[in-house]
């Protein structure tokens, strides 16, 4: 149940108790030792005045951004530009009419780009096509339905596409799962699509027995051809390699991004009081052992902005604000 739904049914005493616990937890997080992210690059628009619609991190650690001008945004299907930052910027494609809302963009082989909308409605006449591939000239070359409730999209160098779903994408919303409708595409919580946009793997029932169901895929990190995820409700850290699922029990709750290399792991974020918490750990047998807890800050010690997005790719956390790109590597953490 979301906070707005809770407060609508809670008594004043319950709200005050929640506020007291929130303040106490936030005070604890603010007292943690800090770790400073380092500034990687400014995120400049391709044309003066362009507004960034979204940003994400590709398989090589490149930043992919989607832009549109204020004038274009005034129309229903605005023209948009895709840029890739390494950290220097290059324009990857111009999209004549962007039909997807709340999009994520990822690179695909041969200069193609994939744009995926977070929401998708099922209709008797056919569901939305919320995954579109564009060639370098901005022409549509493929469309597919990836389903509703998408929280994470990360592609590999060879074009495999990992998609993590939040609760509405798993349990059903916007017509998915209703009587006479198709079951949610994301009902397993984590799906891998091929480069031609067909589903080729999903989180299996055998893994659910060992590590629980994915009700909400909170964190996803695709490193090479290996995917790592941490999910609600049991919060295990799970690795998918060559189709096999391995997991570790984990006491770190609600992290929204993770970095991993070998046996070292770092979790970032959490529920609101823990929004900038950073927890380091190592993988021991079948459990993650916590080795340190910190608060992530900007290079000047300022708090991470609430609207910043943090993505995990391999051993790196990428922190993206309105105009800047920061990074933190596992090697930057205290030993």
Backbone bond lengths (Angstrom), bond angles and torsions (degrees), N, CA, C in turn:
res aa  C-N    CA-C-N  psi(-1)  N-CA   C-N-CA  omega(-1)  CA-C   N-CA-C  phi
1 X - - - 1.457 - - 1.524 109.95 -
2 X 1.338 116.28 129.40 1.440 120.39 -178.28 1.527 111.22 -73.36
3 X 1.372 114.96 160.36 1.464 120.17 -175.51 1.517 111.64 -58.06
4 X 1.352 118.00 -42.66 1.457 120.15 -179.24 1.519 111.58 -62.72
5 X 1.345 117.09 -34.80 1.455 121.04 178.37 1.522 110.45 -71.62
6 X 1.337 116.51 -37.75 1.455 119.55 179.26 1.518 111.27 -64.50
7 X 1.334 116.54 -48.03 1.462 119.47 -175.29 1.515 111.72 -66.19
8 X 1.330 117.39 -23.23 1.462 119.44 179.35 1.522 111.89 -72.30
9 X 1.341 117.40 -19.75 1.468 120.16 -179.36 1.521 112.30 -115.15
10 X 1.326 118.87 -11.41 1.460 121.78 179.57 1.526 111.11 -76.72
11 X 1.305 114.94 150.72 1.454 120.69 172.79 1.522 109.33 -78.04
12 X 1.348 116.81 167.41 1.471 120.63 177.96 1.522 110.78 -59.05
13 X 1.324 117.19 -37.68 1.465 120.50 -179.64 1.525 110.87 -65.50
14 X 1.329 116.92 -39.21 1.460 119.93 178.67 1.528 111.14 -66.68
15 X 1.323 116.89 -40.12 1.462 120.62 178.51 1.525 110.24 -63.45
16 X 1.318 117.23 -43.55 1.472 120.92 179.72 1.530 111.34 -64.21
17 X 1.320 117.17 -38.02 1.456 119.77 178.76 1.527 110.17 -66.80
18 X 1.332 117.11 -40.63 1.463 119.85 176.16 1.521 110.67 -61.57
19 X 1.317 116.92 -43.74 1.460 120.37 179.96 1.526 111.27 -62.89
20 X 1.340 117.13 -36.48 1.460 120.46 178.40 1.528 110.36 -65.77
21 X 1.322 116.87 -45.15 1.458 120.39 179.71 1.532 111.04 -66.13
22 X 1.328 116.20 -38.52 1.461 119.97 177.35 1.521 110.38 -59.53
23 X 1.333 116.58 -49.24 1.466 120.60 -178.09 1.521 111.37 -61.84
24 X 1.342 116.54 -39.94 1.465 119.91 -179.36 1.526 110.93 -66.59
25 X 1.332 117.23 -42.09 1.460 119.98 179.74 1.526 110.65 -67.86
26 X 1.343 116.52 -40.85 1.459 118.89 -179.88 1.528 110.86 -63.75
27 X 1.310 116.87 -36.92 1.469 120.37 177.22 1.522 110.61 -63.04
28 X 1.329 116.87 -37.76 1.466 120.90 177.98 1.523 110.91 -64.64
29 X 1.341 116.84 -43.77 1.462 120.49 -179.75 1.526 110.56 -65.69
30 X 1.326 117.86 -41.52 1.462 121.32 -179.66 1.529 112.15 -64.15
31 X 1.333 116.82 -22.85 1.465 120.69 179.80 1.526 112.58 -86.11
32 X 1.341 118.43 -5.02 1.461 120.77 -179.10 1.534 110.31 -69.96
33 X 1.333 118.06 152.69 1.469 119.70 172.51 1.525 109.87 -61.84
34 X 1.323 116.55 146.03 1.459 120.51 -175.31 1.525 111.64 -96.72
35 X 1.315 114.16 150.03 1.462 123.37 170.96 1.515 106.71 -122.02
36 X 1.345 117.00 131.00 1.453 121.48 -174.99 1.525 110.76 -96.51
37 X 1.331 116.03 123.84 1.460 119.42 168.51 1.527 108.59 -69.66
38 X 1.325 116.82 158.09 1.463 119.22 178.06 1.517 109.88 -112.57
39 X 1.342 114.45 146.03 1.460 120.56 -176.12 1.526 110.06 -74.58
40 X 1.316 115.76 126.76 1.461 121.00 -177.38 1.529 111.87 -101.01
41 X 1.338 116.96 -43.84 1.465 119.07 -177.76 1.518 110.56 -170.52
42 X 1.329 114.91 156.90 1.459 121.08 164.96 1.529 107.88 -78.78
43 X 1.309 116.61 147.72 1.465 121.28 178.12 1.525 107.00 -105.19
44 X 1.323 115.81 96.95 1.453 121.07 -174.70 1.522 110.93 -93.32
45 X 1.320 118.26 143.60 1.475 121.05 178.34 1.516 111.01 -74.67
46 X 1.333 117.59 155.14 1.466 120.06 178.60 1.519 112.83 -68.48
47 X 1.335 116.57 -28.61 1.456 121.64 176.49 1.524 108.63 -135.18
48 X 1.308 116.27 144.76 1.455 120.22 -179.33 1.525 110.21 -57.61
49 X 1.325 115.66 131.89 1.452 120.97 179.20 1.510 114.45 92.77
50 X 1.347 118.81 -12.27 1.465 120.44 178.49 1.524 110.94 -61.61
51 X 1.306 116.04 145.53 1.465 123.36 179.34 1.520 108.42 -109.36
52 X 1.336 116.61 132.60 1.462 119.77 179.97 1.517 109.94 -78.26
53 X 1.319 115.38 127.68 1.464 121.60 178.90 1.521 110.44 -87.26
54 X 1.330 117.29 -40.73 1.463 120.44 -179.19 1.516 109.32 -160.68
55 X 1.326 115.97 166.44 1.464 122.60 175.05 1.514 108.25 -148.22
56 X 1.324 115.94 149.44 1.456 121.77 175.95 1.526 107.99 -154.03
57 X 1.334 116.58 174.55 1.458 121.85 -176.96 1.522 109.52 -114.54
58 X 1.337 115.98 131.44 1.451 121.58 -178.98 1.516 112.76 -87.84
59 X 1.339 117.19 -178.22 1.475 121.72 -172.84 1.519 114.48 -68.76
60 X 1.336 118.44 -20.26 1.460 121.63 178.61 1.528 112.00 -98.77
61 X 1.323 116.46 10.66 1.455 120.39 -177.09 1.513 113.09 82.50
62 X 1.337 117.37 11.78 1.455 120.99 177.96 1.529 110.02 -81.52
63 X 1.329 116.10 150.24 1.461 120.69 177.07 1.518 108.56 -95.53
64 X 1.330 116.14 126.87 1.454 122.85 177.00 1.528 108.02 -105.79
65 X 1.326 116.33 128.75 1.461 120.06 -178.17 1.523 110.10 -129.12
66 X 1.327 114.58 149.20 1.458 122.44 178.67 1.520 107.35 -119.36
67 X 1.349 116.79 128.82 1.465 122.58 -172.75 1.525 110.58 -128.46
68 X 1.345 114.48 155.98 1.451 120.68 171.55 1.524 107.94 -151.93
69 X 1.305 116.35 153.35 1.463 119.98 178.03 1.524 109.58 -82.13
70 X 1.347 118.62 156.16 1.470 120.16 177.00 1.522 112.29 -56.02
71 X 1.327 117.03 -38.24 1.460 119.52 179.62 1.519 111.09 -65.05
72 X 1.336 116.67 -41.66 1.463 119.91 179.20 1.523 111.30 -65.94
73 X 1.335 116.27 -36.48 1.456 119.66 -177.53 1.519 112.37 -67.94
74 X 1.312 117.60 -14.14 1.458 120.95 179.76 1.526 112.13 -76.48
75 X 1.331 117.00 -14.43 1.462 120.06 179.28 1.520 109.56 -99.80
76 X 1.329 115.68 165.27 1.467 120.34 -173.89 1.517 111.56 -65.14
77 X 1.326 117.66 -46.15 1.464 122.07 179.95 1.526 108.09 -116.62
78 X 1.329 117.20 88.99 1.462 119.77 -173.81 1.524 112.43 -74.07
79 X 1.329 115.07 151.30 1.458 119.65 167.99 1.522 108.09 -69.04
80 X 1.322 116.40 147.37 1.470 119.99 -176.54 1.520 109.26 -142.95
81 X 1.326 115.26 158.72 1.460 122.13 177.16 1.519 109.09 -125.06
82 X 1.322 115.53 138.85 1.458 121.96 175.58 1.518 108.05 -104.70
83 X 1.330 116.67 130.14 1.456 120.58 176.19 1.523 109.67 -122.44
84 X 1.333 114.46 152.44 1.459 121.03 175.29 1.518 106.87 -121.14
85 X 1.339 117.05 134.74 1.453 123.53 -175.89 1.524 108.27 -121.97
86 X 1.380 116.37 128.50 1.474 118.84 -173.17 1.542 116.33 -132.68
87 X 1.328 125.56 22.12 1.453 126.18 5.59 1.519 115.20 -89.08
88 X 1.374 119.21 -7.10 1.454 118.60 176.38 1.523 109.29 -63.28
89 X 1.328 115.14 152.17 1.453 119.90 -173.80 1.519 111.88 -97.12
90 X 1.326 115.41 141.31 1.459 122.32 169.34 1.523 107.59 -137.32
91 X 1.308 116.93 146.82 1.469 120.99 178.04 1.521 108.12 -85.03
92 X 1.332 116.04 122.02 1.464 120.57 -176.24 1.527 112.43 -90.34
93 X 1.330 117.49 -34.57 1.466 120.14 -177.70 1.521 109.25 -166.61
94 X 1.325 115.67 155.25 1.451 121.59 170.75 1.518 107.38 -116.67
95 X 1.324 116.48 123.80 1.458 122.16 -177.78 1.525 108.42 -99.89
96 X 1.322 118.97 116.71 1.469 120.37 -175.00 1.526 114.02 -62.52
97 X 1.337 116.46 -37.38 1.466 119.42 -177.56 1.526 108.74 -148.47
98 X 1.333 115.88 104.96 1.465 120.82 -178.94 1.525 109.27 -82.81
99 X 1.335 116.48 116.23 1.461 121.29 -174.99 1.525 113.01 -99.09
100 X 1.332 117.74 0.99 1.459 121.03 -173.41 1.524 110.88 -109.40
101 X 1.336 115.95 137.73 1.456 121.86 178.05 1.526 110.12 -100.52
102 X 1.331 115.88 151.34 1.473 122.46 -179.17 1.535 110.05 49.94
103 X 1.340 116.92 57.51 1.467 120.15 -171.97 1.523 113.33 -88.28
104 X 1.326 114.83 155.91 1.462 124.37 166.78 1.519 107.53 -119.09
105 X 1.326 116.75 139.33 1.464 120.30 -179.65 1.519 109.47 -117.62
106 X 1.328 116.23 138.42 1.459 123.21 178.24 1.524 109.73 -137.76
107 X 1.346 117.14 151.02 1.464 119.93 178.23 1.526 110.79 -82.24
108 X 1.324 114.98 149.00 1.453 122.39 173.30 1.534 108.47 -127.28
109 X 1.324 118.18 164.77 1.472 119.89 -179.56 1.527 112.43 -58.44
110 X 1.339 115.00 159.28 1.468 123.44 175.97 1.521 112.89 64.78
111 X 1.333 116.75 28.93 1.453 120.12 175.54 1.508 115.51 76.88
112 X 1.319 117.16 6.49 1.460 119.63 178.72 1.526 109.97 -80.08
113 X 1.332 116.16 158.86 1.461 121.32 175.62 1.522 109.07 -130.04
114 X 1.316 114.72 145.79 1.460 122.75 179.04 1.521 108.79 -109.63
115 X 1.318 116.75 130.69 1.463 122.33 174.76 1.522 107.68 -119.71
116 X 1.339 116.62 127.35 1.462 122.18 -176.56 1.526 109.13 -126.19
117 X 1.321 117.08 129.56 1.461 122.61 176.49 1.524 109.88 -86.76
118 X 1.329 116.68 142.93 1.462 121.40 -178.49 1.525 112.63 -69.56
119 X 1.332 116.82 -31.71 1.465 119.88 -175.44 1.522 110.32 -113.17
120 X 1.330 114.92 151.44 1.462 121.30 -174.11 1.528 108.28 -156.29
121 X 1.305 117.39 126.96 1.465 122.69 -177.41 1.522 110.97 -101.70
122 X 1.329 115.45 136.19 1.465 120.52 173.56 1.519 108.35 -91.17
123 X 1.329 116.26 134.60 1.463 123.06 177.32 1.525 108.98 -133.64
124 X 1.334 117.74 151.63 1.469 119.53 178.91 1.523 112.84 -56.51
125 X 1.328 116.93 -31.08 1.454 119.90 179.61 1.511 113.58 -81.34
126 X 1.322 116.79 -3.41 1.460 120.74 179.76 1.515 110.99 131.19
127 X 1.310 118.33 141.69 1.466 121.33 -178.60 1.522 111.82 -76.10
128 X 1.332 114.95 164.71 1.462 120.16 174.89 1.525 110.28 -59.04
129 X 1.307 115.63 146.87 1.463 122.19 169.22 1.527 106.49 -94.83
130 X 1.316 116.03 98.37 1.470 119.12 -172.34 1.522 113.10 -106.49
131 X 1.328 117.65 16.71 1.465 122.58 172.52 1.523 107.37 -131.35
132 X 1.335 116.17 118.67 1.459 121.33 -176.29 1.525 108.86 -128.86
133 X 1.336 116.16 134.56 1.458 122.50 176.44 1.524 108.71 -106.45
134 X 1.338 115.63 131.64 1.461 122.20 178.36 1.528 109.18 -115.39
135 X 1.320 116.11 144.89 1.458 119.57 173.83 1.524 109.30 -84.75
136 X 1.342 119.22 175.90 1.471 120.49 -176.95 1.527 113.95 -59.73
137 X 1.344 117.73 -20.05 1.462 120.98 178.15 1.529 112.32 -89.44
138 X 1.331 116.54 1.75 1.456 120.02 179.46 1.511 114.63 84.40
139 X 1.327 117.50 9.19 1.456 120.87 178.15 1.527 110.42 -83.97
140 X 1.321 116.71 140.19 1.463 121.63 177.48 1.523 109.57 -72.02
141 X 1.348 116.22 126.31 1.466 119.74 -179.80 1.526 112.43 -116.69
142 X 1.334 117.56 -13.21 1.468 120.11 178.19 1.526 109.08 -162.71
143 X 1.322 115.97 148.16 1.461 122.80 175.49 1.518 109.06 -139.09
144 X 1.322 116.44 146.62 1.462 120.12 179.42 1.529 108.95 -156.70
145 X 1.327 114.98 164.82 1.464 122.13 175.47 1.519 109.12 -99.43
146 X 1.328 116.56 117.39 1.458 121.37 176.10 1.525 112.04 -100.13
147 X 1.330 117.44 -2.91 1.457 120.72 176.76 1.519 112.94 91.79
148 X 1.323 114.72 178.82 1.461 122.51 -174.90 1.526 110.80 -96.26
149 X 1.331 114.87 164.16 1.459 120.53 171.54 1.506 114.63 71.10
150 X 1.334 117.34 43.35 1.462 121.40 -176.68 1.520 110.29 -91.17
151 X 1.330 115.82 125.67 1.465 121.44 -179.49 1.523 112.23 -107.45
152 X 1.334 117.64 -31.23 1.467 121.93 -176.28 1.525 109.93 -135.10
153 X 1.339 115.84 138.72 1.461 122.49 171.41 1.520 106.91 -137.15
154 X 1.331 117.22 118.96 1.459 121.54 178.17 1.526 108.69 -137.32
155 X 1.337 115.33 124.28 1.465 121.48 179.81 1.522 110.40 -99.32
156 X 1.317 115.67 155.38 1.454 121.90 174.81 1.530 109.06 -95.55
157 X 1.343 116.19 172.90 1.465 120.14 -179.75 1.526 112.07 -62.58
158 X 1.339 117.14 -31.42 1.463 119.38 -178.75 1.529 112.85 -94.86
159 X 1.338 116.99 11.38 1.452 120.32 170.73 1.510 116.66 93.96
160 X 1.329 118.52 5.96 1.460 119.80 171.99 1.535 108.53 -69.98
161 X 1.316 116.72 141.77 1.464 120.74 -172.43 1.526 109.20 -123.12
162 X 1.336 116.31 115.15 1.464 122.33 178.02 1.526 109.02 -96.27
163 X 1.333 116.10 130.83 1.462 121.62 -177.53 1.526 108.91 -127.49
164 X 1.344 116.12 124.07 1.458 122.11 176.25 1.518 110.30 -108.24
165 X 1.329 116.92 138.59 1.464 122.75 -171.82 1.529 111.17 -112.95
166 X 1.343 115.50 143.93 1.466 118.46 170.77 1.518 110.10 -88.84
167 X 1.325 117.33 -178.83 1.466 120.99 -165.16 1.522 114.33 -57.63
168 X 1.333 118.61 -38.46 1.459 119.28 -179.03 1.525 111.58 -68.10
169 X 1.322 116.98 -29.73 1.454 120.28 176.18 1.517 112.80 -74.06
170 X 1.342 116.57 -24.69 1.466 121.80 179.37 1.523 110.93 -86.26
171 X 1.329 116.12 -46.85 1.461 121.11 -172.75 1.527 112.95 -88.83
172 X 1.332 116.59 -22.17 1.453 120.29 178.08 1.515 112.98 111.09
173 X 1.304 116.93 131.79 1.457 125.15 175.48 1.519 107.19 -161.99
174 X 1.317 116.35 169.79 1.469 122.06 178.59 1.532 111.82 53.48
175 X 1.315 116.16 38.31 1.461 121.61 176.63 1.510 114.76 94.72
176 X 1.327 119.04 -23.47 1.457 121.78 -179.79 1.537 110.19 -65.67
177 X 1.319 116.69 130.39 1.455 121.17 177.98 1.509 114.58 85.36
178 X 1.338 117.87 -5.44 1.465 120.08 176.68 1.523 109.61 -69.63
179 X 1.333 115.84 166.97 1.462 120.32 178.25 1.528 110.07 -57.85
180 X 1.318 116.08 126.50 1.453 121.36 179.31 1.509 114.73 83.24
181 X 1.347 117.25 -3.04 1.463 121.28 -179.38 1.521 110.24 -101.37
182 X 1.313 115.47 168.01 1.463 120.71 176.84 1.518 110.34 -73.40
183 X 1.338 117.74 149.65 1.465 119.49 174.15 1.521 109.67 -66.74
184 X 1.333 117.63 156.88 1.465 119.80 -179.49 1.532 111.80 -58.68
185 X 1.326 116.74 137.28 1.460 120.67 176.04 1.522 110.19 -59.48
186 X 1.340 115.75 -36.49 1.458 120.96 -176.72 1.513 114.62 -93.55
187 X 1.320 118.18 24.74 1.462 120.09 -175.03 1.531 112.64 -62.14
188 X 1.331 119.09 -23.18 1.465 121.31 176.95 1.530 111.98 -82.75
189 X 1.330 117.02 -16.35 1.463 121.75 179.05 1.509 114.64 95.48
190 X 1.346 117.31 -27.80 1.467 121.91 -179.02 1.522 108.62 -147.35
191 X 1.341 115.69 125.67 1.466 121.25 -176.69 1.524 108.41 -133.13
192 X 1.345 115.49 142.44 1.456 120.24 171.39 1.523 108.98 -112.51
193 X 1.336 114.48 128.53 1.454 121.20 176.54 1.525 108.96 -105.94
194 X 1.323 115.96 152.69 1.459 121.21 177.45 1.527 109.79 -79.58
195 X 1.330 116.01 174.98 1.462 120.56 179.63 1.527 112.01 -64.52
196 X 1.344 117.81 -21.27 1.462 119.97 176.78 1.530 111.66 -95.92
197 X 1.358 116.38 15.39 1.472 124.87 171.12 1.524 114.20 75.00
198 X 1.332 118.45 19.01 1.459 119.93 175.74 1.530 109.60 -97.47
199 X 1.314 116.51 143.55 1.463 120.93 179.37 1.522 109.70 -68.57
200 X 1.353 116.59 129.04 1.459 119.57 -179.02 1.525 113.08 -126.89
201 X 1.341 118.74 -8.75 1.462 121.12 178.26 1.518 108.11 -160.86
202 X 1.331 116.32 145.28 1.457 120.76 170.50 1.520 109.23 -143.60
203 X 1.317 116.26 157.32 1.466 122.22 -179.88 1.528 108.79 -54.69
204 X 1.336 117.84 120.30 1.465 120.53 -167.70 1.530 113.70 -86.43
205 X 1.318 114.49 162.19 1.460 120.91 179.20 1.519 111.37 -65.06
206 X 1.346 117.52 -31.39 1.469 119.91 178.61 1.523 111.18 -63.32
207 X 1.340 117.34 -35.83 1.463 120.55 177.68 1.519 111.29 -70.94
208 X 1.329 117.40 -30.48 1.462 120.49 179.08 1.522 110.92 -64.34
209 X 1.324 116.36 -34.57 1.462 119.87 178.96 1.524 110.23 -63.92
210 X 1.326 116.57 -40.74 1.464 120.56 -176.74 1.519 113.25 -83.04
211 X 1.374 117.88 -38.68 1.463 120.72 -169.43 1.516 114.23 -124.81
212 X 1.317 117.30 1.71 1.461 120.32 176.85 1.516 113.00 91.42
213 X 1.312 114.53 168.13 1.458 121.96 179.54 1.525 110.11 -79.41
214 X 1.321 115.51 148.15 1.454 120.22 171.12 1.528 107.27 -87.53
215 X 1.315 116.64 101.76 1.457 120.29 174.86 1.515 110.94 -87.06
216 X 1.325 116.69 -28.15 1.464 122.19 178.59 1.524 107.13 -155.03
217 X 1.326 116.82 116.61 1.464 121.50 -179.68 1.528 107.90 -80.79
218 X 1.329 116.53 94.85 1.465 121.25 -174.31 1.522 112.58 -73.30
219 X 1.327 118.20 -43.11 1.465 121.34 -175.13 1.522 109.41 -134.52
220 X 1.354 115.71 142.22 1.457 121.36 178.58 1.521 108.02 -141.93
221 X 1.336 116.14 135.92 1.456 122.43 176.47 1.526 107.48 -138.29
222 X 1.332 116.28 114.09 1.460 121.29 177.41 1.523 107.40 -103.96
223 X 1.328 115.65 116.46 1.461 123.07 -176.43 1.520 107.88 -121.79
224 X 1.342 117.12 108.71 1.461 119.45 -172.05 1.519 109.27 64.97
225 X 1.319 117.20 -125.37 1.458 121.68 177.28 1.533 112.16 -103.36
226 X 1.330 116.75 11.32 1.462 121.95 -179.88 1.522 110.16 -106.67
227 X 1.330 116.44 134.92 1.463 121.68 178.00 1.523 109.87 -112.39
228 X 1.325 115.63 140.97 1.454 123.83 175.50 1.524 108.31 -122.62
229 X 1.321 116.97 140.32 1.450 119.52 179.02 1.526 110.50 -147.13
230 X 1.312 115.09 153.48 1.468 123.06 173.14 1.524 106.19 -132.64
231 X 1.325 117.24 130.84 1.456 118.54 -168.45 1.531 112.57 -142.56
232 X 1.316 113.66 158.17 1.459 123.63 173.33 1.536 107.75 -81.08
233 X 1.358 120.23 131.22 1.446 123.50 31.81 1.540 114.03 -114.55
234 X 1.307 119.67 -19.26 1.463 120.62 -174.22 1.528 112.80 -90.82
235 X 1.349 117.87 -13.43 1.465 123.91 176.06 1.531 115.06 63.53
236 X 1.319 120.41 32.53 1.469 117.98 174.97 1.526 110.12 -70.59
237 X 1.311 117.06 159.70 1.452 121.82 166.80 1.520 106.54 -96.81
238 X 1.324 116.98 121.44 1.462 121.83 -173.11 1.522 109.45 -121.79
239 X 1.323 115.39 136.05 1.463 122.29 176.47 1.521 109.61 -113.79
240 X 1.351 116.08 133.29 1.461 121.36 175.35 1.519 107.52 -114.59
241 X 1.317 116.33 115.59 1.467 122.45 -178.72 1.522 108.40 -135.80
242 X 1.325 116.90 124.52 1.469 122.23 -179.34 1.527 111.66 53.36
243 X 1.328 115.77 35.44 1.454 120.87 178.31 1.512 114.87 83.24
244 X 1.337 118.03 -11.57 1.459 121.31 179.57 1.522 111.69 -90.49
245 X 1.315 116.42 145.40 1.470 122.15 -176.94 1.524 109.33 -112.15
246 X 1.326 115.50 124.47 1.465 122.42 175.60 1.521 107.74 -123.74
247 X 1.333 117.14 141.39 1.456 118.95 -177.06 1.508 113.44 -136.06
248 X 1.329 113.84 162.96 1.458 122.73 176.50 1.519 108.35 -133.86
249 X 1.321 117.17 134.28 1.451 120.88 174.43 1.522 108.87 -65.58
250 X 1.321 115.85 148.26 1.446 119.74 -168.87 1.529 109.41 -149.80
251 X 1.325 116.70 132.65 1.465 121.45 179.14 1.521 112.72 -99.00
252 X 1.335 118.33 0.68 1.466 121.25 177.93 1.527 107.73 -84.84
253 X 1.313 116.18 121.83 1.455 121.62 -174.20 1.528 111.71 -103.32
254 X 1.318 116.19 142.66 1.469 126.20 163.63 1.519 115.27 68.22
255 X 1.332 119.53 19.75 1.465 120.56 176.30 1.527 110.03 -64.99
256 X 1.325 116.45 142.09 1.461 121.80 -177.26 1.522 113.25 -105.33
257 X 1.331 118.08 -6.99 1.465 121.94 176.35 1.515 108.23 -151.87
258 X 1.332 116.81 153.79 1.455 120.32 178.62 1.510 109.91 -146.03
259 X 1.339 114.56 148.87 1.463 122.84 172.84 1.519 107.38 -118.89
260 X 1.331 116.67 145.57 1.460 119.37 -176.97 1.520 110.20 -151.43
261 X 1.333 115.65 141.68 1.457 122.05 174.21 1.530 107.48 -155.38
262 X 1.321 116.33 115.90 1.448 119.96 -176.37 1.521 110.10 64.41
263 X 1.328 116.12 -123.65 1.467 120.20 179.29 1.523 112.53 -97.49
264 X 1.335 117.88 1.26 1.466 121.06 -178.62 1.523 110.41 -93.49
265 X 1.333 115.77 139.59 1.458 121.97 -177.19 1.522 108.97 -139.83
266 X 1.336 116.55 147.55 1.460 121.83 170.34 1.520 108.40 -136.10
267 X 1.326 116.46 131.61 1.458 122.93 177.25 1.523 108.64 -106.14
268 X 1.329 116.13 136.89 1.461 120.30 177.47 1.522 110.33 -119.33
269 X 1.339 115.33 141.58 1.452 121.57 170.59 1.516 113.08 85.16
270 X 1.338 113.64 -172.52 1.454 120.50 -177.75 1.507 109.67 160.11
271 X 1.325 115.12 -168.30 1.453 119.28 175.04 1.522 109.28 -57.56
272 X 1.324 117.81 162.80 1.458 123.39 -164.64 1.532 116.01 -43.97
273 X 1.329 122.09 -47.69 1.472 118.75 179.06 1.519 113.11 -64.50
274 X 1.332 117.28 -22.94 1.465 123.17 -178.46 1.527 112.31 -101.91
275 X 1.303 117.71 20.66 1.467 121.07 -169.84 1.519 113.69 -59.75
276 X 1.360 119.06 -28.56 1.460 121.31 -180.00 1.527 112.29 -118.00
277 X 1.325 116.32 18.87 1.466 121.84 177.21 1.523 109.72 -70.19
278 X 1.332 115.99 145.19 1.454 122.80 177.78 1.526 107.68 -132.02
279 X 1.321 117.38 120.09 1.458 122.50 -177.30 1.521 108.79 -117.41
280 X 1.333 116.90 123.30 1.459 122.41 178.30 1.520 109.61 -100.58
281 X 1.327 116.39 149.16 1.453 119.78 179.37 1.510 111.85 -162.03
282 X 1.324 115.47 173.97 1.465 122.38 175.97 1.516 108.43 -129.77
283 X 1.333 115.73 153.11 1.449 121.86 -178.74 1.518 109.35 -89.37
284 X 1.344 115.55 115.92 1.463 122.08 178.20 1.518 108.60 -117.09
285 X 1.322 117.20 117.13 1.469 121.36 179.22 1.527 109.94 51.23
286 X 1.358 117.22 -111.90 1.458 119.37 -178.21 1.521 112.48 -110.63
287 X 1.348 118.17 19.89 1.465 120.92 -177.18 1.518 110.85 -140.97
288 X 1.332 115.34 145.17 1.459 120.65 173.24 1.524 108.97 -83.74
289 X 1.331 116.39 128.13 1.468 121.79 177.86 1.521 108.45 -103.89
290 X 1.328 116.75 120.12 1.457 122.51 -178.91 1.527 109.54 -72.85
291 X 1.337 116.03 131.07 1.466 121.32 179.79 1.522 112.66 -113.37
292 X 1.321 118.34 -12.28 1.457 120.16 179.09 1.512 111.48 -174.03
293 X 1.326 115.92 150.38 1.463 121.64 177.76 1.520 108.12 -131.46
294 X 1.340 116.01 131.42 1.458 121.54 -171.95 1.529 109.48 -139.87
295 X 1.337 114.35 178.46 1.463 121.41 169.80 1.516 107.78 -122.87
296 X 1.328 116.16 126.53 1.456 121.03 -179.72 1.524 109.81 -81.29
297 X 1.324 116.78 131.34 1.461 122.34 178.67 1.518 109.45 -130.73
298 X 1.321 116.11 168.90 1.455 121.99 176.44 1.530 109.77 -75.48
299 X 1.329 118.56 169.19 1.469 120.25 -177.25 1.521 114.31 -55.14
300 X 1.350 117.90 -31.91 1.464 120.97 179.77 1.522 113.29 -89.19
301 X 1.322 117.03 7.29 1.458 120.95 178.54 1.515 114.56 89.11
302 X 1.324 117.93 -3.30 1.461 120.66 179.76 1.529 110.63 -72.35
303 X 1.339 115.25 155.18 1.453 120.16 178.42 1.527 111.03 -64.36
304 X 1.310 115.49 149.34 1.458 120.95 172.55 1.531 108.02 -65.09
305 X 1.339 118.76 127.96 1.462 120.13 179.70 1.524 112.07 -57.45
306 X 1.318 116.33 143.91 1.461 120.32 -177.79 1.532 112.41 -59.34
307 X 1.338 116.70 -32.45 1.462 119.47 -176.26 1.519 112.79 -88.72
308 X 1.322 117.46 2.95 1.466 119.74 178.20 1.531 110.14 -66.19
309 X 1.318 115.70 147.37 1.456 121.47 173.75 1.524 108.59 -107.27
310 X 1.326 116.46 138.91 1.460 121.38 179.33 1.525 108.00 -123.16
311 X 1.342 115.61 128.84 1.451 122.64 -177.83 1.527 109.14 -122.83
312 X 1.318 116.31 141.53 1.456 121.23 174.46 1.512 110.73 -105.04
313 X 1.346 115.89 129.32 1.461 121.99 173.20 1.517 107.26 -138.85
314 X 1.314 117.00 112.90 1.448 120.59 -177.28 1.513 110.57 59.84
315 X 1.338 116.35 -130.55 1.466 121.24 -176.86 1.516 113.12 -86.45
316 X 1.337 118.03 4.80 1.463 121.96 -174.55 1.518 112.58 -111.34
317 X 1.332 115.03 142.90 1.451 122.54 163.76 1.525 107.01 -104.68
318 X 1.329 116.05 131.06 1.458 122.70 178.96 1.525 107.87 -110.88
319 X 1.300 116.30 120.80 1.460 122.41 -178.02 1.527 107.47 -108.20
320 X 1.326 116.62 119.23 1.459 121.90 -174.68 1.521 109.14 -116.93
321 X 1.342 115.65 117.78 1.454 121.21 176.28 1.530 108.49 -103.71
322 X 1.318 116.62 -167.82 1.462 120.27 -176.10 1.527 111.93 -59.92
323 X 1.326 117.59 -38.82 1.464 119.54 -175.00 1.518 113.53 -133.53
324 X 1.333 118.95 3.74 1.462 120.68 -174.55 1.519 111.29 -136.41
325 X 1.336 113.14 155.29 1.462 123.01 -178.62 1.524 107.22 -124.49
326 X 1.342 115.35 119.74 1.458 122.12 179.37 1.522 108.40 -116.68
327 X 1.350 115.37 158.98 1.448 119.16 179.19 1.524 110.10 -139.27
328 X 1.321 114.30 158.27 1.458 122.34 173.20 1.519 107.59 -146.08
329 X 1.325 116.85 128.43 1.447 122.31 178.62 1.519 109.58 -104.68
330 X 1.312 117.06 153.79 1.463 120.04 176.77 1.526 111.62 -55.36
331 X 1.328 117.33 -31.50 1.463 120.38 179.36 1.526 112.02 -69.32
332 X 1.336 117.24 -15.76 1.468 120.47 177.86 1.517 112.59 -79.09
333 X 1.326 117.37 -11.47 1.462 120.85 -178.58 1.517 110.45 -83.78
334 X 1.337 116.63 150.97 1.474 119.34 176.54 1.526 111.01 -56.67
335 X 1.318 116.39 145.32 1.469 120.43 -179.07 1.519 109.39 -66.29
